Amino acid sequence: MLDLLITNATLPDGRTGMSLAVQGDRIADVAPGLQVPARETVDAHGQLLAPPFCDPHFHMDATLSYGLPRVNESGTLLEGIALWGELKPQLKAEDIVGRALAYCDWAVARGLLAIRSHVDTSDPSLLPVEAMLEVKQRVAPYLDLQLVAFPQDGVLRTKGGMESLKKALDMGVDIVGGIPHFERTMAQGAESVKLLCELAAQHGKLVDMHCDETDDPLSRHIETLAFEAQRLGLQGRVNGSHCTSMHSMDNYYVSKLLPLVAESGVSVVANPLINITLQGRHDTYPKRRGMTRVPELMAAGVTVAFGHDCVMDPWYGMGSGDMLEVAHMGVHVAQMTSQAGIRACFDAVTTNAAKVMHLEGYGLAKGCDASFVLLQAGDVVEAVRLRATRLHVWRRGKKLASTAPDVANLTLPGRPPTTDFRRARPAR
Ligand code: FE2
């Protein structure tokens, strides 16, 4: 007998009337109209069953610290970094752990079951690293947390920055990070990319670097990152996060750059909520959107995913761990409003994000982890439009969260009582 059978589900690829059978922590079968005995059967009523959301770019050591010690008045990336610098000496490990655990609760409730978090390694005490390693261990039964050694203040710009980063790796941090655009010069930025990629190659680690998070079109560290990935045989193991300078680069240069990025197997993570908020702050009007060239990168064959980046921290006062909100903003900022574009933005917070994160067992095929989310939506496009309620969230066969459907009961004058699901479907 099966442990769980979900019937009458719509899958992200558009297949309807699908059943999904679960045995233990694995998907035993996926087929139309399966009729097999199971300990629990859930009728999806034609709603969307999707693999879990994944956030490939987050800062969990800073999350939920909004207002500490003060709010970012200019709204810029640089004031955010300065503000984080003011907060760091006041941080206590138990506070970081408490806030991170609270955020992970939010995440699971929204079907977000895998997060890659950068963790600041600039301070030699490595207090955030210790705290986040504890969080990783504590959430392991319900959430996959990857940690990136992130030298927030610049690995070369900070005294002892490389030693601290190496120590963080020795302590158990998974991935090598960097921030070349924050080093003192372009040359030092390029040097940091080279050294950090070499370090990753030596240690057999993945690379995920904050890369060119600036409106400066001459910030071209993505070129160096692609070159180093290829030189060191790290194809498919390197990610460039943000890459916002690409928004402002000359079109001719980008026409040369995109094939180089594709050839190097470097993936790119854009952070629509944060890029639209932090970039363009030095502009008057017109104000640049700042997000990297998502549809063009995708068309060039680059794996592009979306991250949340920040929730209620020195850089961003909003957010709730909702990756559909991220995808929704991505649709708008990248103007990916076609049906295919909206579906690509959904992929950016599911399958593409899982690919960037090298997650094993991800997906809705036979043999994959029995991890999925039932959404109050008829398909992927509707899920993004409504930022649909996550009715049920399962991880490896176990139900972790349920949320009541979003239904308004209307009693309008002159009308019989009715309900509103906001579920109007467009003609196709
Ligand atoms: Fe970031």
Boltz pocket constraint, residues with backbone or C-beta under 6 A from the ligand:
constraints:
  - pocket:
      binder: B
      contacts: [[A, 57], [A, 58], [A, 59], [A, 118], [A, 210], [A, 241], [A, 309]]
      max_distance: 6.0
